């Protein structure tokens, strides 16, 4: 069963649209949008298990230039 999560990204100033576009191209990322509010980008990510999800977030999303930090909320229902 797939594991899904919403990932909230904080970005360096002026980079949110570029970050959202780069994150959208990462395998496992289903949606990625620049948004207003306390976070700069929100992404919806899916993986076959929690380990794969973690690898996508830590190794791929956090490695995008302009990402300062992420907060991940795993979907439970």
MODELLER restraints for C-alpha pairs under 7 A, 6 or more apart:
rsr = mdl.restraints
at = mdl.atoms
rsr.add(forms.Gaussian(group=physical.xy_distance, feature=features.Distance(at['CA:1:A'], at['CA:48:A']), mean=6.45, stdev=0.5))
rsr.add(forms.Gaussian(group=physical.xy_distance, feature=features.Distance(at['CA:2:A'], at['CA:46:A']), mean=6.56, stdev=0.5))
rsr.add(forms.Gaussian(group=physical.xy_distance, feature=features.Distance(at['CA:2:A'], at['CA:47:A']), mean=5.56, stdev=0.5))
rsr.add(forms.Gaussian(group=physical.xy_distance, feature=features.Distance(at['CA:2:A'], at['CA:48:A']), mean=4.44, stdev=0.5))
rsr.add(forms.Gaussian(group=physical.xy_distance, feature=features.Distance(at['CA:2:A'], at['CA:49:A']), mean=5.88, stdev=0.5))
rsr.add(forms.Gaussian(group=physical.xy_distance, feature=features.Distance(at['CA:3:A'], at['CA:46:A']), mean=5.68, stdev=0.5))
rsr.add(forms.Gaussian(group=physical.xy_distance, feature=features.Distance(at['CA:3:A'], at['CA:47:A']), mean=5.35, stdev=0.5))
rsr.add(forms.Gaussian(group=physical.xy_distance, feature=features.Distance(at['CA:3:A'], at['CA:48:A']), mean=6.03, stdev=0.5))
rsr.add(forms.Gaussian(group=physical.xy_distance, feature=features.Distance(at['CA:3:A'], at['CA:49:A']), mean=5.45, stdev=0.5))
rsr.add(forms.Gaussian(group=physical.xy_distance, feature=features.Distance(at['CA:3:A'], at['CA:50:A']), mean=6.15, stdev=0.5))
rsr.add(forms.Gaussian(group=physical.xy_distance, feature=features.Distance(at['CA:4:A'], at['CA:45:A']), mean=5.59, stdev=0.5))
rsr.add(forms.Gaussian(group=physical.xy_distance, feature=features.Distance(at['CA:4:A'], at['CA:46:A']), mean=4.36, stdev=0.5))
rsr.add(forms.Gaussian(group=physical.xy_distance, feature=features.Distance(at['CA:4:A'], at['CA:47:A']), mean=6.48, stdev=0.5))
rsr.add(forms.Gaussian(group=physical.xy_distance, feature=features.Distance(at['CA:4:A'], at['CA:74:A']), mean=5.99, stdev=0.5))
rsr.add(forms.Gaussian(group=physical.xy_distance, feature=features.Distance(at['CA:4:A'], at['CA:75:A']), mean=5.50, stdev=0.5))
rsr.add(forms.Gaussian(group=physical.xy_distance, feature=features.Distance(at['CA:5:A'], at['CA:44:A']), mean=5.85, stdev=0.5))
rsr.add(forms.Gaussian(group=physical.xy_distance, feature=features.Distance(at['CA:5:A'], at['CA:45:A']), mean=5.35, stdev=0.5))
rsr.add(forms.Gaussian(group=physical.xy_distance, feature=features.Distance(at['CA:5:A'], at['CA:46:A']), mean=6.57, stdev=0.5))
rsr.add(forms.Gaussian(group=physical.xy_distance, feature=features.Distance(at['CA:5:A'], at['CA:72:A']), mean=6.50, stdev=0.5))
rsr.add(forms.Gaussian(group=physical.xy_distance, feature=features.Distance(at['CA:5:A'], at['CA:73:A']), mean=5.39, stdev=0.5))
rsr.add(forms.Gaussian(group=physical.xy_distance, feature=features.Distance(at['CA:5:A'], at['CA:74:A']), mean=4.06, stdev=0.5))
rsr.add(forms.Gaussian(group=physical.xy_distance, feature=features.Distance(at['CA:5:A'], at['CA:75:A']), mean=5.19, stdev=0.5))
rsr.add(forms.Gaussian(group=physical.xy_distance, feature=features.Distance(at['CA:6:A'], at['CA:42:A']), mean=6.83, stdev=0.5))
rsr.add(forms.Gaussian(group=physical.xy_distance, feature=features.Distance(at['CA:6:A'], at['CA:43:A']), mean=5.69, stdev=0.5))
rsr.add(forms.Gaussian(group=physical.xy_distance, feature=features.Distance(at['CA:6:A'], at['CA:44:A']), mean=4.64, stdev=0.5))
rsr.add(forms.Gaussian(group=physical.xy_distance, feature=features.Distance(at['CA:6:A'], at['CA:45:A']), mean=6.32, stdev=0.5))
rsr.add(forms.Gaussian(group=physical.xy_distance, feature=features.Distance(at['CA:6:A'], at['CA:72:A']), mean=5.90, stdev=0.5))
rsr.add(forms.Gaussian(group=physical.xy_distance, feature=features.Distance(at['CA:6:A'], at['CA:73:A']), mean=5.23, stdev=0.5))
rsr.add(forms.Gaussian(group=physical.xy_distance, feature=features.Distance(at['CA:6:A'], at['CA:74:A']), mean=6.41, stdev=0.5))
rsr.add(forms.Gaussian(group=physical.xy_distance, feature=features.Distance(at['CA:7:A'], at['CA:42:A']), mean=5.73, stdev=0.5))
rsr.add(forms.Gaussian(group=physical.xy_distance, feature=features.Distance(at['CA:7:A'], at['CA:43:A']), mean=5.09, stdev=0.5))
rsr.add(forms.Gaussian(group=physical.xy_distance, feature=features.Distance(at['CA:7:A'], at['CA:44:A']), mean=6.28, stdev=0.5))
rsr.add(forms.Gaussian(group=physical.xy_distance, feature=features.Distance(at['CA:7:A'], at['CA:70:A']), mean=6.51, stdev=0.5))
rsr.add(forms.Gaussian(group=physical.xy_distance, feature=features.Distance(at['CA:7:A'], at['CA:71:A']), mean=5.70, stdev=0.5))
rsr.add(forms.Gaussian(group=physical.xy_distance, feature=features.Distance(at['CA:7:A'], at['CA:72:A']), mean=4.47, stdev=0.5))
rsr.add(forms.Gaussian(group=physical.xy_distance, feature=features.Distance(at['CA:7:A'], at['CA:73:A']), mean=6.31, stdev=0.5))
rsr.add(forms.Gaussian(group=physical.xy_distance, feature=features.Distance(at['CA:8:A'], at['CA:39:A']), mean=6.09, stdev=0.5))
rsr.add(forms.Gaussian(group=physical.xy_distance, feature=features.Distance(at['CA:8:A'], at['CA:41:A']), mean=5.98, stdev=0.5))
rsr.add(forms.Gaussian(group=physical.xy_distance, feature=features.Distance(at['CA:8:A'], at['CA:42:A']), mean=4.68, stdev=0.5))
rsr.add(forms.Gaussian(group=physical.xy_distance, feature=features.Distance(at['CA:8:A'], at['CA:43:A']), mean=6.54, stdev=0.5))
rsr.add(forms.Gaussian(group=physical.xy_distance, feature=features.Distance(at['CA:8:A'], at['CA:70:A']), mean=5.53, stdev=0.5))
rsr.add(forms.Gaussian(group=physical.xy_distance, feature=features.Distance(at['CA:8:A'], at['CA:71:A']), mean=5.08, stdev=0.5))
rsr.add(forms.Gaussian(group=physical.xy_distance, feature=features.Distance(at['CA:8:A'], at['CA:72:A']), mean=6.31, stdev=0.5))
rsr.add(forms.Gaussian(group=physical.xy_distance, feature=features.Distance(at['CA:9:A'], at['CA:39:A']), mean=5.82, stdev=0.5))
rsr.add(forms.Gaussian(group=physical.xy_distance, feature=features.Distance(at['CA:9:A'], at['CA:40:A']), mean=5.87, stdev=0.5))
rsr.add(forms.Gaussian(group=physical.xy_distance, feature=features.Distance(at['CA:9:A'], at['CA:41:A']), mean=5.04, stdev=0.5))
rsr.add(forms.Gaussian(group=physical.xy_distance, feature=features.Distance(at['CA:9:A'], at['CA:42:A']), mean=6.19, stdev=0.5))
rsr.add(forms.Gaussian(group=physical.xy_distance, feature=features.Distance(at['CA:9:A'], at['CA:67:A']), mean=6.68, stdev=0.5))
rsr.add(forms.Gaussian(group=physical.xy_distance, feature=features.Distance(at['CA:9:A'], at['CA:69:A']), mean=5.92, stdev=0.5))
rsr.add(forms.Gaussian(group=physical.xy_distance, feature=features.Distance(at['CA:9:A'], at['CA:70:A']), mean=4.57, stdev=0.5))
rsr.add(forms.Gaussian(group=physical.xy_distance, feature=features.Distance(at['CA:9:A'], at['CA:71:A']), mean=6.57, stdev=0.5))
rsr.add(forms.Gaussian(group=physical.xy_distance, feature=features.Distance(at['CA:10:A'], at['CA:39:A']), mean=5.34, stdev=0.5))
rsr.add(forms.Gaussian(group=physical.xy_distance, feature=features.Distance(at['CA:10:A'], at['CA:40:A']), mean=5.29, stdev=0.5))
rsr.add(forms.Gaussian(group=physical.xy_distance, feature=features.Distance(at['CA:10:A'], at['CA:41:A']), mean=6.80, stdev=0.5))
rsr.add(forms.Gaussian(group=physical.xy_distance, feature=features.Distance(at['CA:10:A'], at['CA:67:A']), mean=6.10, stdev=0.5))
rsr.add(forms.Gaussian(group=physical.xy_distance, feature=features.Distance(at['CA:10:A'], at['CA:68:A']), mean=5.49, stdev=0.5))
rsr.add(forms.Gaussian(group=physical.xy_distance, feature=features.Distance(at['CA:10:A'], at['CA:69:A']), mean=5.37, stdev=0.5))
rsr.add(forms.Gaussian(group=physical.xy_distance, feature=features.Distance(at['CA:10:A'], at['CA:70:A']), mean=6.34, stdev=0.5))
rsr.add(forms.Gaussian(group=physical.xy_distance, feature=features.Distance(at['CA:11:A'], at['CA:40:A']), mean=6.11, stdev=0.5))
rsr.add(forms.Gaussian(group=physical.xy_distance, feature=features.Distance(at['CA:11:A'], at['CA:66:A']), mean=5.32, stdev=0.5))
rsr.add(forms.Gaussian(group=physical.xy_distance, feature=features.Distance(at['CA:11:A'], at['CA:67:A']), mean=4.54, stdev=0.5))
rsr.add(forms.Gaussian(group=physical.xy_distance, feature=features.Distance(at['CA:11:A'], at['CA:68:A']), mean=5.16, stdev=0.5))
rsr.add(forms.Gaussian(group=physical.xy_distance, feature=features.Distance(at['CA:12:A'], at['CA:66:A']), mean=5.25, stdev=0.5))
rsr.add(forms.Gaussian(group=physical.xy_distance, feature=features.Distance(at['CA:12:A'], at['CA:67:A']), mean=6.57, stdev=0.5))
rsr.add(forms.Gaussian(group=physical.xy_distance, feature=features.Distance(at['CA:12:A'], at['CA:68:A']), mean=6.47, stdev=0.5))
rsr.add(forms.Gaussian(group=physical.xy_distance, feature=features.Distance(at['CA:15:A'], at['CA:66:A']), mean=6.10, stdev=0.5))
rsr.add(forms.Gaussian(group=physical.xy_distance, feature=features.Distance(at['CA:16:A'], at['CA:34:A']), mean=5.61, stdev=0.5))
rsr.add(forms.Gaussian(group=physical.xy_distance, feature=features.Distance(at['CA:16:A'], at['CA:40:A']), mean=5.69, stdev=0.5))
rsr.add(forms.Gaussian(group=physical.xy_distance, feature=features.Distance(at['CA:16:A'], at['CA:41:A']), mean=6.22, stdev=0.5))
rsr.add(forms.Gaussian(group=physical.xy_distance, feature=features.Distance(at['CA:17:A'], at['CA:34:A']), mean=5.48, stdev=0.5))
rsr.add(forms.Gaussian(group=physical.xy_distance, feature=features.Distance(at['CA:19:A'], at['CA:64:A']), mean=6.93, stdev=0.5))
rsr.add(forms.Gaussian(group=physical.xy_distance, feature=features.Distance(at['CA:19:A'], at['CA:66:A']), mean=6.53, stdev=0.5))
rsr.add(forms.Gaussian(group=physical.xy_distance, feature=features.Distance(at['CA:20:A'], at['CA:32:A']), mean=5.37, stdev=0.5))
rsr.add(forms.Gaussian(group=physical.xy_distance, feature=features.Distance(at['CA:20:A'], at['CA:33:A']), mean=5.38, stdev=0.5))
rsr.add(forms.Gaussian(group=physical.xy_distance, feature=features.Distance(at['CA:20:A'], at['CA:34:A']), mean=5.70, stdev=0.5))
rsr.add(forms.Gaussian(group=physical.xy_distance, feature=features.Distance(at['CA:20:A'], at['CA:41:A']), mean=6.05, stdev=0.5))
rsr.add(forms.Gaussian(group=physical.xy_distance, feature=features.Distance(at['CA:23:A'], at['CA:32:A']), mean=6.47, stdev=0.5))
rsr.add(forms.Gaussian(group=physical.xy_distance, feature=features.Distance(at['CA:23:A'], at['CA:61:A']), mean=6.18, stdev=0.5))
rsr.add(forms.Gaussian(group=physical.xy_distance, feature=features.Distance(at['CA:24:A'], at['CA:31:A']), mean=6.19, stdev=0.5))
rsr.add(forms.Gaussian(group=physical.xy_distance, feature=features.Distance(at['CA:24:A'], at['CA:32:A']), mean=5.16, stdev=0.5))
rsr.add(forms.Gaussian(group=physical.xy_distance, feature=features.Distance(at['CA:28:A'], at['CA:45:A']), mean=5.58, stdev=0.5))
rsr.add(forms.Gaussian(group=physical.xy_distance, feature=features.Distance(at['CA:28:A'], at['CA:46:A']), mean=5.15, stdev=0.5))
rsr.add(forms.Gaussian(group=physical.xy_distance, feature=features.Distance(at['CA:28:A'], at['CA:47:A']), mean=6.04, stdev=0.5))
rsr.add(forms.Gaussian(group=physical.xy_distance, feature=features.Distance(at['CA:29:A'], at['CA:43:A']), mean=6.84, stdev=0.5))
rsr.add(forms.Gaussian(group=physical.xy_distance, feature=features.Distance(at['CA:29:A'], at['CA:44:A']), mean=5.94, stdev=0.5))
rsr.add(forms.Gaussian(group=physical.xy_distance, feature=features.Distance(at['CA:29:A'], at['CA:45:A']), mean=4.38, stdev=0.5))
rsr.add(forms.Gaussian(group=physical.xy_distance, feature=features.Distance(at['CA:29:A'], at['CA:46:A']), mean=6.35, stdev=0.5))
rsr.add(forms.Gaussian(group=physical.xy_distance, feature=features.Distance(at['CA:30:A'], at['CA:44:A']), mean=5.53, stdev=0.5))
rsr.add(forms.Gaussian(group=physical.xy_distance, feature=features.Distance(at['CA:30:A'], at['CA:45:A']), mean=5.66, stdev=0.5))
rsr.add(forms.Gaussian(group=physical.xy_distance, feature=features.Distance(at['CA:30:A'], at['CA:46:A']), mean=6.96, stdev=0.5))
rsr.add(forms.Gaussian(group=physical.xy_distance, feature=features.Distance(at['CA:31:A'], at['CA:43:A']), mean=5.36, stdev=0.5))
rsr.add(forms.Gaussian(group=physical.xy_distance, feature=features.Distance(at['CA:31:A'], at['CA:44:A']), mean=5.06, stdev=0.5))
rsr.add(forms.Gaussian(group=physical.xy_distance, feature=features.Distance(at['CA:32:A'], at['CA:41:A']), mean=6.89, stdev=0.5))
rsr.add(forms.Gaussian(group=physical.xy_distance, feature=features.Distance(at['CA:32:A'], at['CA:42:A']), mean=5.76, stdev=0.5))
rsr.add(forms.Gaussian(group=physical.xy_distance, feature=features.Distance(at['CA:32:A'], at['CA:43:A']), mean=4.14, stdev=0.5))
rsr.add(forms.Gaussian(group=physical.xy_distance, feature=features.Distance(at['CA:32:A'], at['CA:44:A']), mean=6.49, stdev=0.5))
rsr.add(forms.Gaussian(group=physical.xy_distance, feature=features.Distance(at['CA:33:A'], at['CA:41:A']), mean=5.49, stdev=0.5))
rsr.add(forms.Gaussian(group=physical.xy_distance, feature=features.Distance(at['CA:33:A'], at['CA:42:A']), mean=5.55, stdev=0.5))
rsr.add(forms.Gaussian(group=physical.xy_distance, feature=features.Distance(at['CA:33:A'], at['CA:43:A']), mean=6.44, stdev=0.5))
rsr.add(forms.Gaussian(group=physical.xy_distance, feature=features.Distance(at['CA:34:A'], at['CA:40:A']), mean=5.67, stdev=0.5))
rsr.add(forms.Gaussian(group=physical.xy_distance, feature=features.Distance(at['CA:34:A'], at['CA:41:A']), mean=4.31, stdev=0.5))
rsr.add(forms.Gaussian(group=physical.xy_distance, feature=features.Distance(at['CA:34:A'], at['CA:42:A']), mean=6.58, stdev=0.5))
rsr.add(forms.Gaussian(group=physical.xy_distance, feature=features.Distance(at['CA:35:A'], at['CA:41:A']), mean=5.52, stdev=0.5))
rsr.add(forms.Gaussian(group=physical.xy_distance, feature=features.Distance(at['CA:35:A'], at['CA:42:A']), mean=6.92, stdev=0.5))
rsr.add(forms.Gaussian(group=physical.xy_distance, feature=features.Distance(at['CA:46:A'], at['CA:53:A']), mean=6.54, stdev=0.5))
rsr.add(forms.Gaussian(group=physical.xy_distance, feature=features.Distance(at['CA:47:A'], at['CA:53:A']), mean=4.87, stdev=0.5))
